[in-house]
Amino acid sequence: MSLALHAQAEIFTCFSDQRSSLEPTPSGFQFKVEASPFAWGLHTEKPVCHPLVGLLQECTRWASNGRNYTVRETHCLATGDAACTIVINT
């Protein structure tokens, strides 16, 4: 799964303006996007990068041969955070 998520971060970084990184955590991974197009220019109370969460959910499902993992956005540019952070619990 780590390889698939690292590849996704590299694809975003190399082929778009979404500079992305993946960091391991004790319970899984943190996927960070510095300039999410889903949050750009918005001001909200809750995270709004649902398409990105869904894409990473499907990436983890594909990489694990169908297993479901909890994927949720904990920080978002639209709520005033410095980057959008998606936590993936494994």
C-alpha positions as a Markdown table, in Angstrom:
| # | Residue | x | y | z |
|---|---|---|---|---|
| 1 | Met | 0.0 | 0.0 | 0.0 |
| 2 | Ser | 2.9 | 2.4 | 0.8 |
| 3 | Leu | 4.2 | 2.0 | -2.7 |
| 4 | Ala | 0.8 | 2.8 | -4.3 |
| 5 | Leu | 0.3 | 5.9 | -2.0 |
| 6 | His | 3.8 | 7.1 | -2.7 |
| 7 | Ala | 3.1 | 6.8 | -6.4 |
| 8 | Gln | -0.1 | 8.8 | -6.1 |
| 9 | Ala | 1.8 | 11.6 | -4.3 |
| 10 | Glu | 4.4 | 11.6 | -7.0 |
| 11 | Ile | 1.8 | 11.7 | -9.8 |
| 12 | Phe | 0.1 | 14.7 | -8.1 |
| 13 | Thr | 3.4 | 16.5 | -7.6 |
| 14 | Cys | 4.9 | 15.8 | -11.0 |
| 15 | Phe | 1.8 | 16.3 | -13.2 |
| 16 | Ser | -0.2 | 19.0 | -11.4 |
| 17 | Asp | 0.3 | 21.9 | -9.0 |
| 18 | Gln | -0.8 | 19.7 | -6.1 |
| 19 | Arg | 2.5 | 19.3 | -4.3 |
| 20 | Ser | 1.9 | 16.1 | -2.3 |
| 21 | Ser | 3.7 | 14.0 | 0.3 |
| 22 | Leu | 3.2 | 10.8 | 2.2 |
| 23 | Glu | 4.3 | 10.4 | 5.8 |
| 24 | Pro | 4.1 | 7.1 | 7.8 |
| 25 | Thr | 2.4 | 7.3 | 11.2 |
| 26 | Pro | 2.0 | 4.7 | 13.9 |
| 27 | Ser | -1.5 | 3.9 | 12.7 |
| 28 | Gly | -1.1 | 4.3 | 9.0 |
| 29 | Phe | -0.2 | 7.2 | 6.8 |
| 30 | Gln | -0.7 | 11.0 | 6.4 |
| 31 | Phe | -1.2 | 12.2 | 2.8 |
| 32 | Lys | -0.6 | 16.0 | 2.5 |
| 33 | Val | -1.6 | 18.2 | -0.4 |
| 34 | Glu | -0.3 | 21.8 | -0.3 |
| 35 | Ala | -2.6 | 23.2 | -3.0 |
| 36 | Ser | -5.8 | 21.1 | -3.3 |
| 37 | Pro | -8.0 | 22.3 | -6.2 |
| 38 | Phe | -11.1 | 21.3 | -4.2 |
| 39 | Ala | -10.3 | 23.7 | -1.4 |
| 40 | Trp | -8.7 | 26.5 | -3.3 |
| 41 | Gly | -10.4 | 29.9 | -2.6 |
| 42 | Leu | -13.0 | 28.4 | -0.3 |
| 43 | His | -13.6 | 29.3 | 3.3 |
| 44 | Thr | -15.6 | 26.7 | 5.2 |
| 45 | Glu | -16.0 | 25.2 | 8.7 |
| 46 | Lys | -15.4 | 21.6 | 7.6 |
| 47 | Pro | -12.9 | 19.9 | 5.2 |
| 48 | Val | -14.2 | 19.8 | 1.6 |
| 49 | Cys | -11.7 | 17.6 | -0.4 |
| 50 | His | -14.2 | 14.7 | -0.7 |
| 51 | Pro | -13.0 | 13.7 | -4.2 |
| 52 | Leu | -9.4 | 13.5 | -3.0 |
| 53 | Val | -10.5 | 11.3 | 0.0 |
| 54 | Gly | -12.5 | 9.1 | -2.4 |
| 55 | Leu | -9.5 | 8.7 | -4.8 |
| 56 | Leu | -7.2 | 7.7 | -1.9 |
| 57 | Gln | -9.9 | 5.3 | -0.6 |
| 58 | Glu | -10.0 | 3.6 | -3.9 |
| 59 | Cys | -6.2 | 3.6 | -4.2 |
| 60 | Thr | -5.9 | 1.7 | -0.8 |
| 61 | Arg | -8.7 | -0.7 | -1.8 |
| 62 | Trp | -6.9 | -1.5 | -5.1 |
| 63 | Ala | -3.5 | -1.9 | -3.4 |
| 64 | Ser | -4.9 | -4.2 | -0.8 |
| 65 | Asn | -6.9 | -6.4 | -3.1 |
| 66 | Gly | -10.3 | -5.1 | -1.9 |
| 67 | Arg | -9.8 | -4.4 | 1.7 |
| 68 | Asn | -11.5 | -1.2 | 3.1 |
| 69 | Tyr | -9.5 | 1.3 | 5.2 |
| 70 | Thr | -10.6 | 4.4 | 7.0 |
| 71 | Val | -9.6 | 7.4 | 5.0 |
| 72 | Arg | -10.6 | 10.9 | 6.3 |
| 73 | Glu | -9.5 | 14.5 | 5.9 |
| 74 | Thr | -8.4 | 16.0 | 9.2 |
| 75 | His | -7.1 | 19.4 | 7.9 |
| 76 | Cys | -8.1 | 21.5 | 5.0 |
| 77 | Leu | -7.0 | 24.7 | 3.2 |
| 78 | Ala | -10.6 | 25.8 | 3.2 |
| 79 | Thr | -10.8 | 25.7 | 7.0 |
| 80 | Gly | -7.6 | 27.8 | 7.3 |
| 81 | Asp | -5.0 | 25.0 | 7.6 |
| 82 | Ala | -1.7 | 25.2 | 5.8 |
| 83 | Ala | -2.3 | 22.1 | 3.8 |
| 84 | Cys | -5.0 | 19.4 | 3.3 |
| 85 | Thr | -4.1 | 16.4 | 5.3 |
| 86 | Ile | -5.8 | 13.0 | 4.8 |
| 87 | Val | -5.3 | 10.3 | 7.4 |
| 88 | Ile | -5.3 | 6.7 | 6.2 |
| 89 | Asn | -5.6 | 4.1 | 9.0 |
| 90 | Thr | -4.2 | 0.7 | 8.3 |
